[in-house]
Amino acid sequence: MSKDKLRRCLDGCGGQVSLQGLTVYHDWSWGESHDKLGAELQKNEWIKENIKSPDHYDSVNTMLIDWQLYEGGWFINSYNNTHLFNYLCQIGSNYEPEVLAHLK
């Protein structure tokens, strides 16, 4: 079964996951079309606008390395740095990534 659809990320209680008010999606075997995401936006510009200090750009960018920003929300396109995904979805350890404190 291929993962050609997307699904909204859910936490351990079935609640919908978002980051900074934006919906978070991931690949799934069934569900909605990727068209729902809309046009891709500039993640680097979003980071610059949403960090407390320019000094934090690299650490926030690393935290979001697997995340792509679209008009319709965030899409997790790979799982090279899963800390934020695991935290938001309540998978495994519930330690909040320290880097989240760098966001406004």
Short mmCIF file of the C-alpha atoms (twelve columns), coordinates in Angstrom:
data_MODEL
# 
_entry.id   MODEL 
# 
loop_
_atom_site.group_PDB 
_atom_site.id 
_atom_site.type_symbol 
_atom_site.label_atom_id 
_atom_site.label_alt_id 
_atom_site.label_comp_id 
_atom_site.label_asym_id 
_atom_site.label_seq_id 
_atom_site.Cartn_x 
_atom_site.Cartn_y 
_atom_site.Cartn_z 
_atom_site.pdbx_PDB_model_num 
ATOM 1   C CA . MET A 1   0.000  0.000  0.000  1 
ATOM 2   C CA . SER A 2   1.496  3.335  -1.008 1 
ATOM 3   C CA . LYS A 3   1.274  6.464  1.070  1 
ATOM 4   C CA . ASP A 4   -0.105 8.827  -1.548 1 
ATOM 5   C CA . LYS A 5   -2.628 10.572 0.690  1 
ATOM 6   C CA . LEU A 6   -2.275 12.715 3.768  1 
ATOM 7   C CA . ARG A 7   -3.815 12.736 7.202  1 
ATOM 8   C CA . ARG A 8   -3.897 15.288 9.972  1 
ATOM 9   C CA . CYS A 9   -1.540 14.351 12.793 1 
ATOM 10  C CA . LEU A 10  -3.254 13.313 16.007 1 
ATOM 11  C CA . ASP A 11  -1.969 13.209 19.560 1 
ATOM 12  C CA . GLY A 12  -2.214 10.237 21.897 1 
ATOM 13  C CA . CYS A 13  -5.780 11.189 22.879 1 
ATOM 14  C CA . GLY A 14  -6.962 11.637 19.291 1 
ATOM 15  C CA . GLY A 15  -6.694 15.426 19.427 1 
ATOM 16  C CA . GLN A 16  -5.666 17.323 16.326 1 
ATOM 17  C CA . VAL A 17  -2.053 18.508 16.241 1 
ATOM 18  C CA . SER A 18  -0.958 21.975 15.157 1 
ATOM 19  C CA . LEU A 19  2.176  24.093 15.387 1 
ATOM 20  C CA . GLN A 20  1.862  27.851 15.902 1 
ATOM 21  C CA . GLY A 21  -1.789 27.622 14.856 1 
ATOM 22  C CA . LEU A 22  -1.045 25.743 11.630 1 
ATOM 23  C CA . THR A 23  -2.411 22.246 11.000 1 
ATOM 24  C CA . VAL A 24  0.172  19.431 10.827 1 
ATOM 25  C CA . TYR A 25  -0.194 16.613 8.253  1 
ATOM 26  C CA . HIS A 26  1.749  13.475 7.349  1 
ATOM 27  C CA . ASP A 27  1.642  10.802 4.628  1 
ATOM 28  C CA . TRP A 28  -0.994 8.131  4.990  1 
ATOM 29  C CA . SER A 29  -2.329 5.202  2.987  1 
ATOM 30  C CA . TRP A 30  -5.793 6.738  2.694  1 
ATOM 31  C CA . GLY A 31  -7.282 10.107 3.420  1 
ATOM 32  C CA . GLU A 32  -7.154 13.449 1.724  1 
ATOM 33  C CA . SER A 33  -5.321 14.522 -1.407 1 
ATOM 34  C CA . HIS A 34  -2.053 16.408 -1.093 1 
ATOM 35  C CA . ASP A 35  -3.815 19.171 -3.056 1 
ATOM 36  C CA . LYS A 36  -5.442 20.190 0.235  1 
ATOM 37  C CA . LEU A 37  -2.110 21.708 1.292  1 
ATOM 38  C CA . GLY A 38  -2.176 24.363 -1.425 1 
ATOM 39  C CA . ALA A 39  0.960  26.155 -2.563 1 
ATOM 40  C CA . GLU A 40  4.272  25.664 -0.799 1 
ATOM 41  C CA . LEU A 41  5.437  28.665 1.214  1 
ATOM 42  C CA . GLN A 42  8.933  29.788 2.224  1 
ATOM 43  C CA . LYS A 43  9.689  28.003 5.489  1 
ATOM 44  C CA . ASN A 44  12.868 30.026 5.989  1 
ATOM 45  C CA . GLU A 45  10.857 33.271 5.928  1 
ATOM 46  C CA . TRP A 46  8.331  31.822 8.385  1 
ATOM 47  C CA . ILE A 47  11.164 30.905 10.740 1 
ATOM 48  C CA . LYS A 48  12.666 34.404 10.529 1 
ATOM 49  C CA . GLU A 49  9.275  35.970 11.317 1 
ATOM 50  C CA . ASN A 50  8.474  33.608 14.198 1 
ATOM 51  C CA . ILE A 51  11.707 33.376 16.207 1 
ATOM 52  C CA . LYS A 52  12.555 35.571 19.162 1 
ATOM 53  C CA . SER A 53  16.109 36.214 17.977 1 
ATOM 54  C CA . PRO A 54  17.985 35.708 14.692 1 
ATOM 55  C CA . ASP A 55  20.532 33.720 16.725 1 
ATOM 56  C CA . HIS A 56  17.967 30.909 16.987 1 
ATOM 57  C CA . TYR A 57  17.444 30.449 13.235 1 
ATOM 58  C CA . ASP A 58  19.730 27.417 12.831 1 
ATOM 59  C CA . SER A 59  18.331 25.497 15.802 1 
ATOM 60  C CA . VAL A 60  14.706 26.096 14.750 1 
ATOM 61  C CA . ASN A 61  15.519 25.195 11.148 1 
ATOM 62  C CA . THR A 62  17.094 21.932 12.340 1 
ATOM 63  C CA . MET A 63  14.015 21.162 14.439 1 
ATOM 64  C CA . LEU A 64  11.833 21.678 11.336 1 
ATOM 65  C CA . ILE A 65  14.183 19.938 8.884  1 
ATOM 66  C CA . ASP A 66  11.510 17.366 7.926  1 
ATOM 67  C CA . TRP A 67  8.665  19.870 7.781  1 
ATOM 68  C CA . GLN A 68  7.431  21.721 4.694  1 
ATOM 69  C CA . LEU A 69  5.207  24.784 4.990  1 
ATOM 70  C CA . TYR A 70  2.128  25.154 2.791  1 
ATOM 71  C CA . GLU A 71  -0.852 27.492 2.652  1 
ATOM 72  C CA . GLY A 72  -2.905 24.767 4.339  1 
ATOM 73  C CA . GLY A 73  -0.433 23.956 7.105  1 
ATOM 74  C CA . TRP A 74  2.672  21.907 7.806  1 
ATOM 75  C CA . PHE A 75  3.505  18.647 6.015  1 
ATOM 76  C CA . ILE A 76  6.043  16.226 7.476  1 
ATOM 77  C CA . ASN A 77  7.853  14.825 4.449  1 
ATOM 78  C CA . SER A 78  10.526 12.720 6.197  1 
ATOM 79  C CA . TYR A 79  11.505 11.555 9.666  1 
ATOM 80  C CA . ASN A 80  15.183 12.435 10.072 1 
ATOM 81  C CA . ASN A 81  14.559 14.562 13.182 1 
ATOM 82  C CA . THR A 82  11.464 13.182 14.902 1 
ATOM 83  C CA . HIS A 83  11.693 14.965 18.265 1 
ATOM 84  C CA . LEU A 84  9.059  17.628 17.525 1 
ATOM 85  C CA . PHE A 85  6.712  15.199 15.743 1 
ATOM 86  C CA . ASN A 86  6.977  12.684 18.588 1 
ATOM 87  C CA . TYR A 87  6.403  15.389 21.196 1 
ATOM 88  C CA . LEU A 88  3.339  16.877 19.499 1 
ATOM 89  C CA . CYS A 89  1.833  13.437 18.793 1 
ATOM 90  C CA . GLN A 90  2.708  12.174 22.294 1 
ATOM 91  C CA . ILE A 91  4.783  9.285  20.976 1 
ATOM 92  C CA . GLY A 92  7.390  7.962  23.398 1 
ATOM 93  C CA . SER A 93  9.048  10.597 25.561 1 
ATOM 94  C CA . ASN A 94  6.998  13.694 26.309 1 
ATOM 95  C CA . TYR A 95  9.990  15.990 26.717 1 
ATOM 96  C CA . GLU A 96  9.305  19.294 25.019 1 
ATOM 97  C CA . PRO A 97  12.025 20.232 22.535 1 
ATOM 98  C CA . GLU A 98  13.982 23.094 24.113 1 
ATOM 99  C CA . VAL A 99  14.040 24.810 20.735 1 
ATOM 100 C CA . LEU A 100 10.277 25.452 20.924 1 
ATOM 101 C CA . ALA A 101 11.067 28.171 23.464 1 
ATOM 102 C CA . HIS A 102 12.782 30.117 20.668 1 
ATOM 103 C CA . LEU A 103 9.467  30.640 18.860 1 
ATOM 104 C CA . LYS A 104 7.392  33.734 19.602 1 
# 
